[in-house]
């Protein structure tokens, strides 16, 4: 666990260092403003906007409706029990009225935590599998990684917009030639850093999924129930219309799995269900523990560009907790 924690911490520090350096260069050569304080203020403004508006954006995209206890008493009981075990306040419970089977957690912190399930996942999983999924999402809130990934995700976006600004205004006739050159070079650097930081944010997103899986097991859920839920989600998401998948592309980092990878992951997972029961039993998961995984080049590239770990690797990791 320590290596994962160390890697995640180093990547987060690196991302914020990149943000500070590039904003400093922009303010110095683009706006002609020097000094530490203005750069610090700009960074806080950018992060503050993401902090304040992030939850509302997720609610609008996913069409979230928050539930009252009388509307879903069993679901409320599961969330309360898991939150108590995790030692955090009970989060708000919502449902997203979309057919895509999934669940997600978001919010500005532990006291502002929200856990949502989609209409599709309620029709797909049994109670044990659903509880394991909710345990995964509760762990995201406990680890505070929802806030971390929300703040980090704005960095590549800012760099891309900075690239557009710099390249556009570098050709402005109202600017001196030397300033235009500085802006052009800064734009190129921003574009390169956009690709690098995007990969780093994806890397952090994948690490936090392993932590959340581990946390779900620590909250008393069977590894095979979570593995079975992930297995079913891949098949359920693969049947979702492409139009609905496209509508959720911008927030897929919040989901339990990467919807855009579901169709390719089916081929990798089809051999896990030995008895063809439609779920992964504990003996099937244990059988995976001693096996070795060999991902081809395409699978490795897809994982590098994904918000979530390769599903076969992820279930293989769950087998070590069994």
C-alpha positions as a printed NumPy array, in Angstrom:
array([[  0.   ,   0.   ,   0.   ],
       [  2.853,   2.399,   0.755],
       [  4.229,   2.392,  -2.823],
       [  0.796,   3.35 ,  -4.186],
       [  0.506,   6.157,  -1.634],
       [  3.985,   7.426,  -2.447],
       [  3.39 ,   7.347,  -6.187],
       [  0.071,   9.17 ,  -5.889],
       [  1.575,  11.854,  -3.627],
       [  4.503,  12.471,  -5.972],
       [  2.244,  12.775,  -9.019],
       [ -0.081,  15.243,  -7.234],
       [  2.896,  17.381,  -6.179],
       [  4.252,  17.297,  -9.737],
       [  0.908,  18.364, -11.225],
       [  0.554,  21.358,  -8.938],
       [  4.2  ,  22.294,  -9.557],
       [  3.534,  22.28 , -13.328],
       [  0.442,  24.44 , -12.803],
       [  2.381,  26.958, -10.732],
       [  5.339,  27.176, -13.137],
       [  3.226,  27.576, -16.267],
       [  0.918,  30.168, -14.644],
       [  3.992,  32.098, -13.462],
       [  5.46 ,  32.124, -16.963],
       [  2.137,  33.224, -18.433],
       [  1.7  ,  36.1  , -16.005],
       [  5.296,  37.235, -16.45 ],
       [  5.569,  37.059, -20.247],
       [  1.911,  37.161, -21.259],
       [  0.509,  39.744, -18.874],
       [  3.704,  41.383, -17.695],
       [  2.934,  40.715, -14.031],
       [  5.731,  39.441, -11.815],
       [  6.025,  38.367,  -8.218],
       [  4.876,  35.413,  -6.151],
       [  1.58 ,  36.772,  -4.785],
       [ -0.263,  37.357,  -8.118],
       [  0.665,  33.855,  -9.276],
       [ -0.61 ,  32.354,  -6.042],
       [ -3.871,  34.313,  -6.298],
       [ -4.441,  33.143,  -9.883],
       [ -3.886,  29.506,  -8.917],
       [ -6.372,  29.767,  -6.046],
       [ -8.979,  31.417,  -8.282],
       [ -8.744,  28.619, -10.848],
       [ -8.906,  25.859,  -8.25 ],
       [-11.649,  27.632,  -6.297],
       [-13.907,  27.783,  -9.339],
       [-13.5  ,  24.046,  -9.909],
       [-14.102,  23.379,  -6.204],
       [-17.341,  25.381,  -6.122],
       [-18.829,  24.406,  -9.473],
       [-17.658,  20.787,  -9.823],
       [-20.538,  19.104,  -7.913],
       [-23.193,  21.163,  -9.69 ],
       [-21.771,  20.246, -13.087],
       [-21.871,  16.531, -12.203],
       [-25.485,  16.845, -11.004],
       [-26.584,  18.509, -14.245],
       [-24.802,  16.073, -16.567],
       [-26.035,  12.974, -14.706],
       [-29.544,  14.308, -13.977],
       [-29.168,  13.494, -10.289],
       [-32.216,  13.449,  -8.022],
       [-31.559,  13.153,  -4.288],
       [-33.666,  10.566,  -2.497],
       [-35.562,  10.631,   0.777],
       [-35.426,   7.673,   3.138],
       [-38.999,   6.61 ,   2.444],
       [-38.249,   6.415,  -1.275],
       [-35.422,   3.851,  -0.892],
       [-35.196,   2.598,   2.726],
       [-33.037,  -0.448,   1.907],
       [-30.554,   1.627,  -0.072],
       [-30.389,   4.187,   2.734],
       [-29.66 ,   1.455,   5.273],
       [-26.784,   0.085,   3.176],
       [-25.19 ,   3.526,   2.802],
       [-25.623,   4.372,   6.504],
       [-24.101,   1.081,   7.604],
       [-21.085,   1.462,   5.306],
       [-20.543,   5.108,   6.271],
       [-20.621,   4.149,   9.958],
       [-18.019,   1.418,   9.39 ],
       [-15.877,   3.888,   7.439],
       [-16.156,   6.469,  10.209],
       [-17.54 ,   9.263,   8.04 ],
       [-20.838,  11.195,   8.032],
       [-23.589,   9.556,   5.993],
       [-23.413,  11.072,   2.494],
       [-26.42 ,  12.32 ,   0.548],
       [-27.913,   9.548,  -1.566],
       [-29.041,  10.189,  -5.103],
       [-30.17 ,   8.389,  -8.216],
       [-29.237,   9.276, -11.777],
       [-32.057,   8.509, -14.162],
       [-29.988,   7.006, -16.946],
       [-29.803,   3.429, -18.216],
       [-25.993,   3.257, -18.007],
       [-25.328,   0.888, -15.071],
       [-22.87 ,   2.56 , -12.715],
       [-22.312,   4.383,  -9.436],
       [-20.24 ,   7.39 ,  -8.452],
       [-19.283,   9.6  ,  -5.526],
       [-18.573,  13.32 ,  -5.613],
       [-18.674,  16.422,  -3.461],
       [-16.442,  19.081,  -1.921],
       [-15.321,  16.911,   0.984],
       [-16.401,  14.287,   3.494],
       [-19.15 ,  16.466,   5.012],
       [-20.417,  17.354,   1.544],
       [-20.19 ,  13.79 ,   0.207],
       [-22.768,  12.46 ,  -2.234],
       [-23.145,   8.865,  -3.411],
       [-25.259,   8.196,  -6.469],
       [-26.394,   5.09 ,  -8.273],
       [-27.898,   4.979, -11.737],
       [-31.239,   3.448, -12.56 ],
       [-29.39 ,   0.887, -14.667],
       [-27.254,  -0.512, -11.838],
       [-30.259,  -1.092,  -9.567],
       [-31.739,  -3.384, -12.205],
       [-28.477,  -5.276, -12.722],
       [-26.853,  -6.159,  -9.355],
       [-27.995,  -8.228,  -6.396],
       [-27.824,  -6.816,  -2.855],
       [-24.361,  -8.19 ,  -2.047],
       [-22.89 ,  -6.795,  -5.242],
       [-24.611,  -3.434,  -4.76 ],
       [-23.289,  -3.202,  -1.202],
       [-19.747,  -3.864,  -2.438],
       [-20.152,  -1.114,  -5.045],
       [-21.432,   1.33 ,  -2.427],
       [-18.478,   0.376,  -0.211],
       [-16.171,   1.297,  -3.083],
       [-17.822,   4.715,  -3.431],
       [-17.873,   5.348,   0.331],
       [-14.122,   4.655,   0.363],
       [-13.604,   7.336,  -2.296],
       [-15.209,   9.83 ,   0.092],
       [-13.24 ,   8.542,   3.082],
       [ -9.961,   8.86 ,   1.17 ],
       [-10.916,  12.385,  -0.01 ],
       [ -9.74 ,  11.421,  -3.478],
       [-12.962,  12.737,  -5.049],
       [-11.885,  16.278,  -4.212],
       [ -8.317,  15.562,  -5.35 ],
       [ -9.336,  14.25 ,  -8.775],
       [-11.853,  17.1  ,  -9.188],
       [ -9.158,  19.709,  -8.606],
       [ -6.515,  17.909, -10.653],
       [ -8.764,  17.462, -13.67 ],
       [ -8.873,  21.218, -14.238],
       [ -5.078,  21.438, -14.782],
       [ -4.932,  19.879, -18.299],
       [ -7.961,  21.953, -19.31 ],
       [ -6.278,  25.167, -18.166],
       [ -3.083,  24.277, -20.021],
       [ -4.961,  23.586, -23.254],
       [ -6.783,  26.924, -23.049],
       [ -3.487,  28.65 , -22.269],
       [ -2.025,  27.082, -25.418],
       [ -4.911,  28.475, -27.475],
       [ -4.538,  31.925, -25.936],
       [ -0.776,  32.108, -26.4  ],
       [ -0.73 ,  30.909, -29.998],
       [ -3.549,  33.305, -30.95 ],
       [ -2.1  ,  36.416, -29.331],
       [  1.488,  35.668, -30.321],
       [  0.542,  36.837, -33.822],
       [ -1.178,  40.013, -32.615],
       [  0.224,  43.085, -34.354],
       [ -0.263,  45.156, -31.209],
       [  2.457,  43.168, -29.392],
       [  6.195,  43.598, -29.684],
       [  8.012,  40.905, -31.653],
       [  9.93 ,  39.615, -28.626],
       [  6.738,  39.276, -26.556],
       [  5.057,  37.447, -29.448],
       [  7.963,  34.997, -29.58 ],
       [  7.746,  34.374, -25.832],
       [  3.99 ,  33.74 , -26.1  ],
       [  4.422,  31.364, -29.033],
       [  7.038,  29.314, -27.182],
       [  4.893,  29.327, -24.038],
       [  1.981,  28.063, -26.111],
       [  4.016,  25.141, -27.433],
       [  5.212,  24.275, -23.924],
       [  1.61 ,  24.474, -22.662],
       [  0.451,  22.05 , -25.364],
       [  3.183,  19.547, -24.473],
       [  2.378,  19.878, -20.766],
       [ -1.325,  19.441, -21.546],
       [ -0.648,  15.929, -22.876],
       [  1.737,  15.114, -20.016],
       [ -0.578,  16.344, -17.247],
       [ -3.544,  14.583, -18.818],
       [ -1.629,  11.294, -18.594],
       [ -0.651,  12.069, -14.988],
       [ -4.265,  12.811, -13.999],
       [ -5.333,   9.52 , -15.584],
       [ -2.595,   7.755, -13.625],
       [ -3.833,   9.242, -10.33 ],
       [ -7.371,   8.241, -11.26 ],
       [ -6.306,   4.611, -11.797],
       [ -4.431,   4.448,  -8.495],
       [ -7.417,   5.717,  -6.533],
       [ -9.574,   2.923,  -7.969],
       [ -7.255,   0.286,  -6.482],
       [ -7.473,   2.048,  -3.108],
       [-11.289,   2.159,  -3.293],
       [-11.487,  -1.554,  -4.157],
       [ -9.285,  -2.345,  -1.169],
       [-11.424,  -0.092,   1.021],
       [-14.632,  -1.824,  -0.039],
       [-13.186,  -5.145,   1.134],
       [-12.035,  -3.592,   4.423],
       [-15.63 ,  -2.46 ,   5.024],
       [-16.687,  -6.111,   5.134],
       [-17.571,  -6.82 ,   1.509],
       [-16.518, -10.038,  -0.154],
       [-13.896,  -9.542,  -2.901],
       [-15.886, -11.908,  -5.111],
       [-19.019,  -9.751,  -4.759],
       [-17.136,  -6.668,  -5.933],
       [-15.461,  -8.658,  -8.718],
       [-18.862,  -9.976,  -9.782],
       [-20.297,  -6.437,  -9.77 ],
       [-17.441,  -5.182, -11.967],
       [-17.93 ,  -8.16 , -14.294],
       [-21.636,  -7.421, -14.665],
       [-21.025,  -3.697, -15.157],
       [-18.747,  -4.352, -18.121],
       [-21.464,  -6.35 , -19.846],
       [-24.186,  -3.884, -18.844],
       [-22.254,  -0.846, -20.053],
       [-21.42 ,  -2.578, -23.346],
       [-25.162,  -2.782, -24.063],
       [-25.709,   0.929, -23.38 ],
       [-26.442,   3.087, -26.461],
       [-23.389,   4.961, -27.74 ],
       [-25.23 ,   8.282, -27.499],
       [-25.613,   7.887, -23.736],
       [-21.984,   6.863, -23.34 ],
       [-20.87 ,   9.978, -25.21 ],
       [-22.961,  12.2  , -22.925],
       [-21.046,  10.984, -19.844],
       [-17.552,  11.07 , -21.382],
       [-16.484,  14.166, -19.434],
       [-17.138,  12.686, -15.98 ],
       [-16.251,   9.016, -16.487],
       [-13.419,   9.352, -13.957],
       [-16.107,   9.386, -11.246],
       [-17.606,   6.057, -12.352],
       [-16.86 ,   2.578, -11.022],
       [-15.408,   1.537, -14.381],
       [-14.467,   3.223, -17.647],
       [-17.558,   2.989, -19.893],
       [-15.551,   3.636, -23.064],
       [-13.471,   0.477, -22.481],
       [-16.363,  -1.895, -21.765],
       [-16.685,  -3.389, -25.246],
       [-12.982,  -4.231, -25.474],
       [-12.912,  -5.626, -21.924],
       [-15.626,  -8.205, -22.61 ],
       [-13.194, -10.436, -24.517],
       [-10.723, -10.406, -21.624],
       [-13.342, -11.252, -18.986],
       [-15.424, -13.899, -20.734],
       [-13.268, -16.768, -19.443],
       [-13.576, -15.745, -15.763],
       [-17.135, -17.018, -15.402],
       [-16.302, -20.734, -15.575],
       [-19.827, -22.009, -14.875],
       [-21.467, -19.372, -17.098],
       [-23.704, -18.248, -14.219],
       [-23.39 , -14.57 , -15.089],
       [-21.408, -13.739, -11.953],
       [-17.982, -14.454, -10.454],
       [-18.084, -16.856,  -7.528],
       [-15.455, -16.991,  -4.779],
       [-13.877, -20.195,  -6.162],
       [-13.584, -18.616,  -9.615],
       [-11.889, -15.555,  -8.129],
       [ -9.466, -17.688,  -6.11 ],
       [ -8.575, -19.577,  -9.283],
       [ -7.42 , -16.325, -10.818],
       [ -5.037, -15.648,  -7.918],
       [ -2.365, -18.097,  -9.038],
       [ -2.557, -17.26 , -12.74 ],
       [ -0.333, -14.823, -14.608],
       [ -1.625, -11.974, -16.754],
       [ -0.092, -11.021, -20.069],
       [ -1.533,  -7.882, -21.594],
       [ -0.733,  -7.159, -25.211],
       [  0.57 ,  -3.799, -26.424],
       [ -2.893,  -2.5  , -27.351],
       [ -4.26 ,  -3.316, -23.879],
       [ -1.381,  -1.446, -22.246],
       [ -1.96 ,   1.607, -24.422],
       [ -5.703,   1.578, -23.726],
       [ -5.006,   1.428, -19.993],
       [ -2.526,   4.3  , -20.237],
       [ -5.264,   6.447, -21.783],
       [ -8.011,   5.285, -19.417],
       [ -9.369,   6.72 , -16.17 ],
       [ -9.533,   3.201, -14.694],
       [ -7.165,   0.227, -14.459],
       [ -7.452,  -2.62 , -16.913],
       [-10.434,  -4.604, -15.631],
       [ -8.687,  -7.968, -15.749],
       [ -5.769,  -6.54 , -13.694],
       [ -8.243,  -5.029, -11.276],
       [-10.127,  -8.282, -10.689],
       [ -6.804, -10.083, -10.438],
       [ -5.867,  -7.665,  -7.607],
       [ -9.162,  -8.452,  -5.874],
       [ -8.247, -12.136,  -5.973],
       [ -5.281, -11.377,  -3.699],
       [ -7.7  , -10.081,  -1.025],
       [ -9.832, -13.239,  -1.147]])
